[in-house]
Amino acid sequence: MGSVTVLLSAMGLSDISILDKLNIRGSSVIINQGDREERYFDKERDCFMVSTEERGLSKSRNMAMREAALSGRELCIFCDNDVLYRDDYEKVIGDAFSRNPSSDILVFFVERPERHEPVFSRERELDRLHAMKIFSPEIAFRLSRIKAAGLRMDELFGAGAKYGMGEENIFLFDAIRAGLKITYVPIRIAGTVENESSWFRGYNEEFFRNRGAGYYRMSPLWNSLLCLQFALRKKGLYRDSMSFFSAMKWMKKGKEMYLAEPRYFLVGDHFSGTGPANATKALLRAMPGNTLYQKRRSKLARAAELWLKIRRSDGVVFSGHSRQNILGMKWAGKRIPSVYIMHGAVEYENSINLVPDEGMASDEREMMRLSDRILAVSPRFEEWIKEHYPEYREKTGHLTNGVEWSEYYVNINAVGTGSPSADGAGEDGSDLSYVNRGKRILSVGGGMPRKRIVRICEALKLLREREGLDLTLDMAGDKGADSDRIGAFDFVRDHGLLSKKDMKALYRSSRVFIQNSVFETFGLAPVEALLSGCDIMISGFCGVREIIPGLEDGDIIEDPDDPEEIGEKLKALLERGNNKRLLSSIDMEKSCWEKRAEELCRILRDMKK
């Protein structure tokens, strides 16, 4: 079944000796909350430690899941610094997953002072009622399925957060809502050692307030009943410090506090597979747990949902171009702030792609006019908007697109330099090591003129004729005005529109990826190519260059219409390569979607003031 990766959240560690204290014998990721930012990989112990100045148990667990996903780990289990594992915990956990192939999450038994026996005596599916009895280090999961469901710890809850408990129960409730299967396995995998609690300070007002907030987050519909059952069941534990009615009062206060938390509404397509839709979906996954979003598909139902949820939110974010945005921005009016995330410049891009559309252009101008803030998806695009639409200069900023780094598995090594590299095996077992994969060149964008793939073809023709290089070009994307011209080159293979899986395979079979756009607001393809082992060249007009600080002059095409420049730089790139250099320059933690969500929330809070 494979190894089990322990995800340990701890504070103030100076080294990884805690692994021996907790009897962690296999793979591990440690998130060490301390006074420095540092990354360390111990190859012998297969331990990756991230030291961070950030605080919060749930935040550190989300970081641990991201780091585990980056290195392709699949079976994971949460861990605290007071857990002592039995010697064969890896085998026990692995065998249980083998017995339960349809289960996404397995909950084991960790013995502790308040619980000496498992919740159940046999394996069975875990329901909501019993999910409230579970302790974080009992939760193991298939990471790929957690990611696919968009699950993460709610960072408002847990030690070090505003509401200092209940994060694991919320996580399990969210999993059940997402349709994941949770199986309870009544096997003891660990016990606990004596350790001072980082959150429990007795049955006081704060305790019940936090409990009430957690119950509402778990189930808005049944929260009152959950509070009542807790107050009745635990009366013997808290009666010396608080009355039953006071406990109920403070749990109600907790619910009210949670309801008063800022709540934002993210509007946009998160169903289809377009670039903006994928960005919206990734941003939604990273936003706070109380974020509202659209669930309906029909136009009428979406309009009703738009009206209702705008009135329940403290700010609304419109991601991408859509006519519904105009209606939503009008309804938001001056009551709540509205933000328009511009993934592209529709009017300009349609014109250079030779498919002008006055209706789409008019809608775009109206959205820019009505929104309180315009956010471009890169600093380069922000400057372009200010130059071409100076009337909106004062309300234009940027929220650079994030990257879902764990979409592509990478092997975390040489971590002391700050970044992983792409050596190792792909998620399907394919080899991603740096080898010369012939002279296959790749570009995406199909026949869209703004991608300037015609110029890449002309450059390859020059190199084939002058240098005798047996270069070929693979191209993916839809038909466009340049398709016939591109098809006239006999060394071009047009793959058309590809699925994500087929696109990944094409990246992995290519030597160099070229993005030669004359206008590209962001453009994720070069990063996907890097993570698949390709060397890359991009034009200076690509917004994605903002997150690849290691780019040098030889990696950047200054004039996308100059085949001579493209050919000269490609020839040099084939000799020297740039993949490892560019990957090692990227700060994956700072460019992930979680950081973008935090930035967006700060922008919305500032607009509220």
Secondary structure, 3 states (H helix, E strand, C coil): CCCEEEEEEEECCCCCCHHHHCCCCCCEEEEEECCCCEEEEECCCCEEEEEECCCCHHHHHHHHHHHHHHCCCCEEEEECCCEEECCCHHHHHHHHHHHCCCCCEEEEEEEECCECCCCCCCCEECCHHHHCCCCHHHEEEEHHHHHHCCCCCCCCECCCCCECCCHHHHHHHHHHHCCCCEEEEEEEEEEECCCCCCCCCCCCHHHHHHHHHHHHHHCCCCHHHHHHHHHHHCHHHHCCCCCHHHHHHHHHHHHHHHHCCCCEEEECCCCCCCHHHHHHHHHHHHCCCCCEECCCCCHHHHHHHHHHHHCCCCEEEEECCCCHHHHHHHHHCCCCCEEEEECCCHHHHHHHCCCCCHHHHHHHHHHHHHCCEEEECCHHHHHHHHHHCHHHHHHEEECCCCECHHHCCCECCCHHHCCCECCCECCCCCECCCCCCCCEEEEECCCCHHHCHHHHHHHHHHHHHHCCCCCEEEEECCCCCCHHHHHCCCCEEEEECCCHHHHHHHHHCCCEEEECCCCECCCCHHHHHHHCCCEEEEECCEHHHHHCCCCCHHHEECCCCCHHHHHHHHHHHHHHCCHHHHHHHCCCCCCEHHHHHHHHHHHHHHHHC
